[in-house]
Every structure is written in C-alpha cells, then in structure tokens.
Amino acid sequence: MSDVKQLLPAFLDTVDRLSAILEAENKALAKHRPDLVAATVDQKILLGQTFERQMQQIGSLKDALDTVAPEKRKRILDGIRRFGAIAVRNQTAIDAAQRATERIVTHIVEAVRKQDAQRPMPYSRPNLARSRRTASRISVSLNQTF
C-alpha cells in the first residue's frame, strides 16, 4: 500500500494539470478560439494517458484513499470532483462548438448551391465559360450573417 500512497500525489498533480487544461479549453471555446484549443491537444492526450496509467497502478481508489490522512483524502476527492465537473463542462462546450460549426457549414453549402443553381453556366477563370460537366466551380459570395 505504501507504493499507492506515493502514487497519490502524482495522481493529484495530473488531475490538477488536466483540470487546468480543460478550464483553459473551455474559456477558449467560449471565446470561439479553436486555435487555442488545438494548441493543447498533444498535452491533453499525454496527460490523459498518464491519468489512465496512474489509475491502473493505483487500482481501487477507494481502497487507496482509506490509508490516507483525512485532510489529504479530502483534497484528493475535491480535486477529482472538480476535474469531473470541468470535464463535463468541457464536453458540453465541445459538443456546442461542433454543432455550431456544422450549422455554419450547412448554411455555406446551401448558399453555394443556391448561387450555383442561378448561374446558366459556371466559370473557373474570368471570361472562360465551361460546360457544367467539366468546370470546377468556384467564386461565390457569402455574407457573414450565419
């Protein structure tokens, strides 16, 4: 059991670091900044793998916590609960961002199809008309009201 006692501080550190990354990701998603989310993906994956490995090494968290001093046990449980709540908010934010992106793409595709249907013949370069069968269609205009 002493090995497990030594793993718990590292486990708590991993949970805290994952929580911080997920909180930052949630803020980035709220600000519509997917570039900030993408910047932490590798770190999040690595910490997630570390978290899983530590959980396997610890085994039963309940049994491991039974041997820990009450104040340390409370700190670990609070960290785990906080991580769980942040992870749920993170999943909700990711789902919302995906749905918003899908709606925007759908609107863009519909606008392109509508404009394309109104043209008698598509074009690929100025003043070069082509058959619909051979033209690679480009050039549409979109507004930003999506």
Accessible surface in RSA format (square Angstrom, percent):
REM  Atomic radii and reference values for relative SASA: ProtOr
REM  Chains: A
REM  Algorithm: Lee & Richards
REM  Probe-radius: 1.40
REM  Slices: 20
REM RES _ NUM      All-atoms   Total-Side   Main-Chain    Non-polar    All polar
REM                ABS   REL    ABS   REL    ABS   REL    ABS   REL    ABS   REL
RES MET A   1   126.23  65.4  80.48  53.3  45.75 108.9  81.29  69.1  44.94  59.5
RES SER A   2    75.25  63.6  70.03  93.5   5.22  12.0  43.17  91.9  32.08  44.9
RES ASP A   3   101.29  70.9  99.52  99.1   1.76   4.2  27.97  65.8  73.31  73.1
RES VAL A   4    20.92  13.8  20.92  18.9   0.00   0.0  20.92  18.2   0.00   0.0
RES LYS A   5    96.59  47.1  92.35  56.7   4.24  10.1  41.54  37.4  55.05  58.6
RES GLN A   6   134.05  75.0 115.00  84.0  19.05  45.3  43.52  92.6  90.53  68.7
RES LEU A   7    44.54  24.8  44.36  31.7   0.17   0.4  44.54  31.3   0.00   0.0
RES LEU A   8     0.51   0.3   0.51   0.4   0.00   0.0   0.51   0.4   0.00   0.0
RES PRO A   9    58.29  42.5  50.79  46.3   7.50  27.3  52.81  43.6   5.48  34.1
RES ALA A  10    45.62  41.9  36.61  56.5   9.01  20.5  43.40  61.1   2.22   5.9
RES PHE A  11     1.54   0.8   1.54   1.0   0.00   0.0   1.54   0.9   0.00   0.0
RES LEU A  12    12.31   6.9  12.31   8.8   0.00   0.0  12.31   8.6   0.00   0.0
RES ASP A  13    71.88  50.3  68.03  67.7   3.85   9.1  21.95  51.7  49.93  49.8
RES THR A  14     4.30   3.1   4.30   4.4   0.00   0.0   0.00   0.0   4.30   6.5
RES VAL A  15     0.37   0.2   0.37   0.3   0.00   0.0   0.37   0.3   0.00   0.0
RES ASP A  16    61.93  43.4  57.95  57.7   3.98   9.4  22.71  53.4  39.22  39.1
RES ARG A  17   112.87  47.4 109.24  55.7   3.63   8.6  37.01  50.6  75.86  46.0
RES LEU A  18     8.62   4.8   8.62   6.2   0.00   0.0   8.62   6.1   0.00   0.0
RES SER A  19     0.00   0.0   0.00   0.0   0.00   0.0   0.00   0.0   0.00   0.0
RES ALA A  20    55.05  50.6  48.63  75.0   6.42  14.6  50.22  70.7   4.82  12.8
RES ILE A  21    15.58   8.9  13.22   9.9   2.36   5.7  15.39  11.1   0.19   0.5
RES LEU A  22    12.52   7.0  12.52   9.0   0.00   0.0  12.52   8.8   0.00   0.0
RES GLU A  23    58.74  33.7  57.16  43.2   1.58   3.8  14.30  27.7  44.45  36.3
RES ALA A  24    54.49  50.1  45.38  70.0   9.12  20.7  49.38  69.5   5.12  13.6
RES GLU A  25     3.38   1.9   0.09   0.1   3.29   7.8   2.76   5.3   0.62   0.5
RES ASN A  26    25.08  17.3  21.30  20.6   3.78   9.1  19.31  46.5   5.76   5.6
RES LYS A  27   139.42  68.0 135.73  83.3   3.69   8.8  83.64  75.3  55.78  59.4
RES ALA A  28     4.59   4.2   2.61   4.0   1.98   4.5   4.24   6.0   0.35   0.9
RES LEU A  29    24.30  13.5  15.51  11.1   8.79  22.1  16.05  11.3   8.24  22.2
RES ALA A  30    78.34  72.0  47.42  73.2  30.92  70.3  59.75  84.1  18.59  49.2
RES LYS A  31   148.15  72.3 127.65  78.3  20.49  48.8  79.72  71.8  68.42  72.9
RES HIS A  32   155.66  85.1 135.66  94.3  20.00  51.2  96.15  99.1  59.51  69.2
RES ARG A  33   102.16  42.9 102.08  52.0   0.08   0.2  28.50  39.0  73.66  44.6
RES PRO A  34    93.12  67.9  90.15  82.2   2.97  10.8  90.51  74.7   2.61  16.2
RES ASP A  35    79.48  55.7  64.41  64.1  15.08  35.6  49.07 115.5  30.41  30.3
RES LEU A  36    82.31  45.8  76.82  55.0   5.49  13.8  77.14  54.2   5.17  13.9
RES VAL A  37    22.16  14.6  21.51  19.5   0.65   1.6  22.16  19.3   0.00   0.0
RES ALA A  38    67.87  62.4  50.90  78.5  16.97  38.6  52.91  74.5  14.96  39.6
RES ALA A  39    82.53  75.9  42.08  64.9  40.45  92.0  54.44  76.7  28.09  74.4
RES THR A  40    32.83  23.4  32.40  32.8   0.43   1.0  32.28  43.4   0.56   0.8
RES VAL A  41    56.82  37.4  56.82  51.4   0.00   0.0  56.82  49.4   0.00   0.0
RES ASP A  42   116.54  81.6 109.66 109.1   6.88  16.3  37.65  88.6  78.88  78.7
RES GLN A  43    87.76  49.1  81.80  59.8   5.96  14.2  27.77  59.1  59.99  45.5
RES LYS A  44    46.18  22.5  44.56  27.3   1.61   3.8  28.68  25.8  17.49  18.6
RES ILE A  45    92.65  52.7  85.76  63.9   6.89  16.6  91.82  66.1   0.82   2.2
RES LEU A  46   112.33  62.6 111.58  79.8   0.75   1.9 112.31  78.9   0.02   0.1
RES LEU A  47     5.46   3.0   5.46   3.9   0.00   0.0   5.46   3.8   0.00   0.0
RES GLY A  48    21.90  27.0   0.00   N/A  21.90  27.0  21.67  59.5   0.22   0.5
RES GLN A  49   103.95  58.1  98.72  72.1   5.23  12.5  36.29  77.3  67.65  51.3
RES THR A  50    24.49  17.4  24.49  24.8   0.00   0.0  14.12  19.0  10.36  15.7
RES PHE A  51    45.69  22.9  45.69  28.3   0.00   0.0  45.69  27.7   0.00   0.0
RES GLU A  52   111.60  64.1 109.30  82.7   2.30   5.5  31.47  60.9  80.13  65.4
RES ARG A  53   123.40  51.8 120.95  61.7   2.45   5.8  53.86  73.6  69.55  42.1
RES GLN A  54    13.60   7.6  13.60   9.9   0.00   0.0   2.46   5.2  11.15   8.5
RES MET A  55    59.51  30.8  55.87  37.0   3.64   8.7  55.65  47.3   3.85   5.1
RES GLN A  56   149.60  83.7 121.30  88.7  28.29  67.4  48.05 102.3 101.55  77.0
RES GLN A  57    95.23  53.2  68.16  49.8  27.06  64.4  31.86  67.8  63.36  48.1
RES ILE A  58     9.78   5.6   0.00   0.0   9.78  23.6   0.00   0.0   9.78  26.5
RES GLY A  59    44.49  54.9   0.00   N/A  44.49  54.9  33.94  93.1  10.55  23.6
RES SER A  60    56.87  48.1  37.66  50.3  19.22  44.3  36.42  77.6  20.45  28.6
RES LEU A  61    34.03  19.0  29.41  21.0   4.63  11.6  29.41  20.7   4.63  12.4
RES LYS A  62   149.87  73.1 141.69  86.9   8.18  19.5 112.08 100.9  37.79  40.3
RES ASP A  63    73.51  51.5  71.22  70.9   2.29   5.4  15.16  35.7  58.35  58.2
RES ALA A  64     1.26   1.2   0.81   1.3   0.44   1.0   0.99   1.4   0.26   0.7
RES LEU A  65     8.22   4.6   8.22   5.9   0.00   0.0   8.22   5.8   0.00   0.0
RES ASP A  66    88.45  62.0  63.81  63.5  24.64  58.3  25.90  61.0  62.55  62.4
RES THR A  67    52.77  37.5  32.81  33.3  19.96  47.6  41.47  55.7  11.29  17.1
RES VAL A  68    10.55   6.9   4.16   3.8   6.39  15.4   6.97   6.1   3.58   9.7
RES ALA A  69    46.54  42.8  33.44  51.6  13.10  29.8  40.15  56.5   6.39  16.9
RES PRO A  70    93.43  68.1  88.42  80.6   5.01  18.2  89.04  73.5   4.39  27.3
RES GLU A  71   127.51  73.2 114.93  86.9  12.58  30.0  71.06 137.5  56.45  46.1
RES LYS A  72    62.87  30.7  62.57  38.4   0.30   0.7  29.17  26.3  33.70  35.9
RES ARG A  73    73.12  30.7  73.12  37.3   0.00   0.0  18.41  25.2  54.71  33.2
RES LYS A  74   128.98  62.9 125.18  76.8   3.80   9.1  99.30  89.4  29.68  31.6
RES ARG A  75   135.51  56.9 130.17  66.4   5.34  12.7  63.94  87.4  71.57  43.4
RES ILE A  76     0.24   0.1   0.24   0.2   0.00   0.0   0.24   0.2   0.00   0.0
RES LEU A  77    53.96  30.1  53.91  38.6   0.05   0.1  53.91  37.9   0.05   0.1
RES ASP A  78    58.83  41.2  53.78  53.5   5.06  12.0  27.57  64.9  31.26  31.2
RES GLY A  79     8.38  10.3   0.00   N/A   8.38  10.3   7.71  21.2   0.67   1.5
RES ILE A  80    45.39  25.8  43.80  32.6   1.59   3.8  43.80  31.5   1.59   4.3
RES ARG A  81   153.14  64.3 140.62  71.7  12.51  29.8  70.24  96.0  82.90  50.2
RES ARG A  82   105.28  44.2  97.30  49.6   7.99  19.0  57.62  78.8  47.66  28.9
RES PHE A  83    33.81  16.9  33.81  20.9   0.00   0.0  33.81  20.5   0.00   0.0
RES GLY A  84    30.73  37.9   0.00   N/A  30.73  37.9  30.35  83.3   0.38   0.9
RES ALA A  85    47.86  44.0  37.16  57.4  10.70  24.3  45.01  63.4   2.85   7.5
RES ILE A  86     1.68   1.0   1.68   1.2   0.00   0.0   1.68   1.2   0.00   0.0
RES ALA A  87    33.30  30.6  28.30  43.7   5.00  11.4  28.91  40.7   4.39  11.6
RES VAL A  88   101.89  67.0  98.19  88.9   3.71   8.9 101.52  88.2   0.38   1.0
RES ARG A  89   127.08  53.4 121.90  62.1   5.18  12.3  65.49  89.5  61.60  37.3
RES ASN A  90     8.81   6.1   8.81   8.5   0.00   0.0   0.23   0.5   8.58   8.3
RES GLN A  91    97.11  54.3  96.91  70.8   0.21   0.5  42.20  89.8  54.91  41.6
RES THR A  92    84.01  59.8  80.94  82.1   3.07   7.3  63.88  85.8  20.13  30.4
RES ALA A  93    26.28  24.2  17.38  26.8   8.91  20.3  24.20  34.1   2.09   5.5
RES ILE A  94    44.75  25.5  44.37  33.1   0.38   0.9  44.68  32.2   0.07   0.2
RES ASP A  95    50.52  35.4  49.13  48.9   1.39   3.3  11.23  26.4  39.29  39.2
RES ALA A  96    43.74  40.2  39.50  61.0   4.24   9.6  40.63  57.2   3.11   8.2
RES ALA A  97    37.23  34.2  27.59  42.6   9.64  21.9  36.03  50.7   1.20   3.2
RES GLN A  98   102.71  57.4  99.22  72.5   3.50   8.3  29.99  63.8  72.73  55.2
RES ARG A  99   125.10  52.5 123.93  63.2   1.17   2.8  57.12  78.1  67.98  41.2
RES ALA A 100    33.94  31.2  33.01  50.9   0.93   2.1  33.65  47.4   0.29   0.8
RES THR A 101    79.07  56.2  78.04  79.1   1.03   2.5  52.84  71.0  26.23  39.7
RES GLU A 102   111.73  64.1 107.76  81.5   3.97   9.4  45.03  87.1  66.70  54.5
RES ARG A 103   137.71  57.8 134.93  68.8   2.78   6.6  63.92  87.4  73.79  44.7
RES ILE A 104    77.98  44.4  77.98  58.1   0.00   0.0  77.98  56.2   0.00   0.0
RES VAL A 105    77.91  51.3  77.77  70.4   0.15   0.4  77.91  67.7   0.00   0.0
RES THR A 106    69.65  49.5  65.81  66.7   3.84   9.2  44.38  59.6  25.27  38.2
RES HIS A 107    78.81  43.1  76.93  53.5   1.87   4.8  45.06  46.4  33.75  39.3
RES ILE A 108    60.15  34.2  60.15  44.8   0.00   0.0  60.15  43.3   0.00   0.0
RES VAL A 109    58.52  38.5  56.97  51.6   1.55   3.7  58.51  50.8   0.02   0.0
RES GLU A 110    95.46  54.8  89.77  67.9   5.69  13.5  38.56  74.6  56.90  46.5
RES ALA A 111    21.81  20.1  15.25  23.5   6.57  14.9  21.17  29.8   0.64   1.7
RES VAL A 112    52.34  34.4  52.34  47.4   0.00   0.0  52.34  45.5   0.00   0.0
RES ARG A 113   167.19  70.2 160.95  82.0   6.24  14.9  58.07  79.4 109.12  66.1
RES LYS A 114   137.74  67.2 129.68  79.6   8.06  19.2  80.08  72.1  57.66  61.4
RES GLN A 115    44.92  25.1  43.03  31.4   1.89   4.5  21.99  46.8  22.93  17.4
RES ASP A 116    19.52  13.7  19.52  19.4   0.00   0.0   5.71  13.4  13.82  13.8
RES ALA A 117    82.33  75.7  48.51  74.9  33.82  76.9  57.02  80.3  25.30  67.0
RES GLN A 118   126.24  70.6  93.37  68.2  32.87  78.3  45.09  96.0  81.15  61.6
RES ARG A 119    54.97  23.1  50.50  25.7   4.47  10.6  20.57  28.1  34.40  20.8
RES PRO A 120   130.07  94.8  97.75  89.1  32.32 117.5 111.03  91.7  19.03 118.3
RES MET A 121    95.88  49.7  85.24  56.4  10.63  25.3  77.67  66.0  18.20  24.1
RES PRO A 122     1.64   1.2   1.32   1.2   0.32   1.2   1.50   1.2   0.15   0.9
RES TYR A 123    76.37  35.7  74.43  42.3   1.94   5.0  54.69  41.1  21.68  26.7
RES SER A 124    18.62  15.7   9.97  13.3   8.65  19.9   9.46  20.2   9.16  12.8
RES ARG A 125   142.07  59.7 140.38  71.6   1.69   4.0  59.63  81.5  82.44  50.0
RES PRO A 126   115.09  83.9  96.48  88.0  18.60  67.6 102.59  84.7  12.50  77.7
RES ASN A 127   160.80 110.9 111.48 107.7  49.31 118.7  41.53 100.0 119.26 115.3
RES LEU A 128    63.00  35.1  61.07  43.7   1.93   4.9  61.96  43.5   1.04   2.8
RES ALA A 129    70.26  64.6  45.97  70.9  24.29  55.3  46.59  65.6  23.68  62.7
RES ARG A 130    82.55  34.7  74.76  38.1   7.80  18.6  21.93  30.0  60.62  36.7
RES SER A 131    58.08  49.1  47.03  62.8  11.04  25.4  39.05  83.1  19.03  26.7
RES ARG A 132    84.90  35.6  74.93  38.2   9.96  23.7  52.26  71.4  32.63  19.8
RES ARG A 133   230.28  96.7 192.07  97.9  38.21  91.0  71.15  97.2 159.13  96.4
RES THR A 134    98.22  69.9  74.04  75.1  24.18  57.6  74.21  99.7  24.02  36.3
RES ALA A 135    14.83  13.6   0.00   0.0  14.83  33.7   0.14   0.2  14.69  38.9
RES SER A 136    74.40  62.9  66.45  88.7   7.95  18.3  54.64 116.3  19.76  27.7
RES ARG A 137   120.81  50.7  91.82  46.8  28.99  69.0  30.98  42.3  89.83  54.4
RES ILE A 138    96.96  55.2  83.00  61.8  13.96  33.7  93.36  67.2   3.61   9.8
RES SER A 139    54.79  46.3  33.77  45.1  21.03  48.4  21.79  46.4  33.01  46.2
RES VAL A 140    54.29  35.7  24.42  22.1  29.87  72.0  27.93  24.3  26.36  71.5
RES SER A 141    82.45  69.7  73.28  97.8   9.17  21.1  52.01 110.7  30.44  42.7
RES LEU A 142    74.61  41.5  37.71  27.0  36.89  92.7  43.41  30.5  31.19  83.9
RES ASN A 143    94.33  65.1  79.52  76.8  14.82  35.7  36.48  87.8  57.86  55.9
RES GLN A 144   183.39 102.5 147.48 107.8  35.91  85.5  55.76 118.7 127.63  96.8
RES THR A 145   114.74  81.6  80.24  81.3  34.50  82.2  74.13  99.6  40.61  61.4
RES PHE A 146    94.15  47.1  39.50  24.5  54.65 142.2  58.95  35.7  35.20 100.7
END  Absolute sums over single chains surface
CHAIN  1 A    10276.7       8902.4       1374.4       6090.8       4185.9
END  Absolute sums over all chains
TOTAL         10276.7       8902.4       1374.4       6090.8       4185.9
